[in-house]
């Protein structure tokens, strides 16, 4: 029958050792980060330009939400 023991027939060279769990975890983390970067930039010619536009839009939104002159909120006039 076919026994697959590494001690028989010089098959010790063919045995593949599995990496330790920490190394495997690191490889999986790197692969996941790479997939995420690729998915984020898919279809975009210039990712830096998109990031700059997004940052500028956030700055403009924050400036619009902050009251100028230090007073808070809107004034209501009852007339």
N, C-alpha and C positions, 0 to 999 in steps of 0.2 A: 504494500500500500504506500502511500506517500507521506512520510513523516517530515515535518519541516522543523527540524531542530538545528540550531546553528553549530552544534558540536559535531555534526555528521557531514561528511562530504565537503568540507572546506567552505561552507556557506557563511562563515563568520564575517567575511568581507562584505557580504551582501546585506547584512543587517543594518537598518537605518535607525539611528538613535533619535528619539524625539527631543526637541529642545526643552529646556527647563521652563516651568510655567511663567516665570517673570519675563523671560525673553519672548515667549509666545505672546504674552499680554502686550508687550511693547510693540511687537510687529503688528498685532491687530489694531492697536491704537493709531499707529502711523498710517496704516492702510485706511482706517476710517476717516482720519483727518484729510488724507489725500482725496478720497472720494467726495468729501464734503466741499473741499476747495474746487474740485472739478465741477461739481454740480452747481456751485454758486456762480462760477464764471462761464457756464455753458451758454453759448450764444452771444457773448459780449466780446466785442473786439478789443476794447480798452477798459479793463476792470478798474484801473486807477482813476480814470475820468469819472466813471460811475460813482466810485467811492467819494471823490471830491464833490460831486454834485449833491450827493446824499448828505454829506457833512454840512455843506453850505445851506441846504434846505432846512436842516435841523437848527442851525444857528439863526436863520431867519424866523423860523417858527418860535424859537425861544425868545427872540427879541420882540416878537409880536405879543407874546403872552405876558411879558414883564411890563408893568406900567411905567411910563416915562414921568419923571418928576418925583418919584418916591411915594406918591399917594396910591392907595390900594383901591382897586375896583372901579366901577362905574358910579357916576353921580346920578341920582334920581331927582328930578324936579317935579314937585307937585304944584300944579298951577291952577 
